[in-house]
Amino acid sequence: MLPLTSRTPKPLVAVNGIRMIDTVIHGLHTNGITEIYVVVGYLKKQFRTPETEYPGLKLIENPYYDTCNNISAAHLSLTGTG
């Protein structure tokens, strides 16, 4: 997804004018899920906007995002630590 993702994390890239993360969150809300955890690392500060837009959305920082694969994000999401 380069060059888009050189400045924007993939979930925040807009597709047809809607950020991908919004599509997922709307789907979760439609199904009654309002407690949502998002594991962030790369360009994490950009996720502050969605955090303020969606009550119940909590960010979990992955300090290993640049050295480990996605399994570290899965572990953090299960333990809620960062």
RACOR-V939884 format. One record per backbone hydrogen bond with DSSP energy under -0.5 kcal/mol. CO is the residue of the C=O (numbers start at 1). NH is the residue of the N-H. Records with the same first field share a line. If there is no record, write none. Layout:
# RACOR-V939884
CO = NH, NH
This chain:
# RACOR-V939884
1 = 4, 5
3 = 6
4 = 7, 8
9 = 12
10 = 13
11 = 21
13 = 20
15 = 18
18 = 15
19 = 22, 23
20 = 24
21 = 25
22 = 26
23 = 27
24 = 28
25 = 29
26 = 30
27 = 31
28 = 31, 33
29 = 32
32 = 34
34 = 36
36 = 58
38 = 40, 60
40 = 62
41 = 44
43 = 46
44 = 47
45 = 48
46 = 49
47 = 51
48 = 52
49 = 52, 53
50 = 54
53 = 55
54 = 57
56 = 36, 58
58 = 38
60 = 40
61 = 63
62 = 65
64 = 67, 68
69 = 72, 73
70 = 74
71 = 75
72 = 76
73 = 77
74 = 78
75 = 79
76 = 80, 81
82 = 63
